[in-house]
């Protein structure tokens, strides 16, 4: 085919009517959270003492960490959809959630006698936690990958991994409302493991789905 | 962002960004003008990149066509309040690296972008036997008829619709999906 013919053909292709990339991320976050929220209400629902738990520091902190992760990862993901952005200026912010978590773990270890560390770390529901966080993350991950496909990520695997962090953050936020294990020791161990799993899944899917 | 913007380069940046904006707003003539202005630079860019990696530059025109297709399919990822040339460079480099990988080269990709490169004086090669023609023949039935009617035979959307007894909307959809499929076929590597 002659390049001139190709150019003529491309200019005949209809003006773009797809969702613009920026908007796609907003749609992905809102819809992903709705799907995760609906799944949460239909399966686990909030814990029975939710209203009184809100007044405890450890319970609230779980949301601070998971929401910080989701929010910072979204900022990076949006930049990763743009081919000309080599290094997102938001990238250092990805350290926010881990740093908060490390500080909380340190505070917890000061607050608790050492013979309680292991029991709190093991908690009551680690298997449930590592299963349900990924389950709640499925919808948000699918939508984040959809949004990234609207873009042109230079690094499909990395972009997929970041999408997984967003999805894991959203999934963990809902799970946290059900979970009775509030110690930062538990969160730092099992939430991290579950979210890492979602991120790896995102990276592997990204490698397949985000090439262009 | 490349620092080596010579004074003359202010011109393509401004002019191309304006054409791209018009194109995104639905001005097909402006869009076509932009792609026609890009093609000679892409030709030089592709030939240089292939030569530098020790791959013969015989199929530079294939690379040009693949980059043009990528520019088209990803045009919405350009943020209209941002400079156009860095975006263009990123797309072109990404596709060139892709081509070199498919040919088993991980080698050097020119760091210089299109910006520093003067347009090639050479016109488009006469031969029309590019990889793209082969890929079109691998499309499914309706997509193949629509894409070849428009791109190979130069029919308009309207004529194509009349020819196949389809609505114009259906032709547009089949055509756009066909173009996306072509980009995927390139990636699979022939």
Boltz contact constraints between the chains, C-beta under 6 A:
constraints:
  - contact:
      token1: [A, 1]
      token2: [B, 130]
      max_distance: 6.0
  - contact:
      token1: [A, 1]
      token2: [B, 132]
      max_distance: 6.0
  - contact:
      token1: [A, 1]
      token2: [B, 133]
      max_distance: 6.0
  - contact:
      token1: [A, 2]
      token2: [B, 128]
      max_distance: 6.0
  - contact:
      token1: [A, 3]
      token2: [B, 39]
      max_distance: 6.0
  - contact:
      token1: [A, 3]
      token2: [B, 64]
      max_distance: 6.0
  - contact:
      token1: [A, 3]
      token2: [B, 65]
      max_distance: 6.0
  - contact:
      token1: [A, 3]
      token2: [B, 124]
      max_distance: 6.0
  - contact:
      token1: [A, 5]
      token2: [B, 151]
      max_distance: 6.0
  - contact:
      token1: [A, 6]
      token2: [B, 65]
      max_distance: 6.0
  - contact:
      token1: [A, 7]
      token2: [B, 35]
      max_distance: 6.0
  - contact:
      token1: [A, 7]
      token2: [B, 36]
      max_distance: 6.0
  - contact:
      token1: [A, 9]
      token2: [B, 150]
      max_distance: 6.0
  - contact:
      token1: [A, 9]
      token2: [B, 151]
      max_distance: 6.0
  - contact:
      token1: [A, 10]
      token2: [B, 72]
      max_distance: 6.0
  - contact:
      token1: [A, 11]
      token2: [B, 28]
      max_distance: 6.0
  - contact:
      token1: [A, 11]
      token2: [B, 31]
      max_distance: 6.0
  - contact:
      token1: [A, 11]
      token2: [B, 32]
      max_distance: 6.0
  - contact:
      token1: [A, 12]
      token2: [B, 150]
      max_distance: 6.0
  - contact:
      token1: [A, 12]
      token2: [B, 157]
      max_distance: 6.0
  - contact:
      token1: [A, 13]
      token2: [B, 176]
      max_distance: 6.0
  - contact:
      token1: [A, 14]
      token2: [B, 172]
      max_distance: 6.0
  - contact:
      token1: [A, 15]
      token2: [B, 26]
      max_distance: 6.0
  - contact:
      token1: [A, 16]
      token2: [B, 76]
      max_distance: 6.0
  - contact:
      token1: [A, 20]
      token2: [B, 76]
      max_distance: 6.0
  - contact:
      token1: [A, 21]
      token2: [B, 77]
      max_distance: 6.0
  - contact:
      token1: [A, 82]
      token2: [B, 77]
      max_distance: 6.0
  - contact:
      token1: [A, 83]
      token2: [B, 90]
      max_distance: 6.0
  - contact:
      token1: [A, 83]
      token2: [B, 91]
      max_distance: 6.0
  - contact:
      token1: [A, 84]
      token2: [B, 86]
      max_distance: 6.0
  - contact:
      token1: [A, 84]
      token2: [B, 87]
      max_distance: 6.0
  - contact:
      token1: [A, 84]
      token2: [B, 90]
      max_distance: 6.0
  - contact:
      token1: [A, 151]
      token2: [B, 77]
      max_distance: 6.0
  - contact:
      token1: [A, 152]
      token2: [B, 74]
      max_distance: 6.0
  - contact:
      token1: [A, 152]
      token2: [B, 77]
      max_distance: 6.0
  - contact:
      token1: [A, 211]
      token2: [B, 187]
      max_distance: 6.0
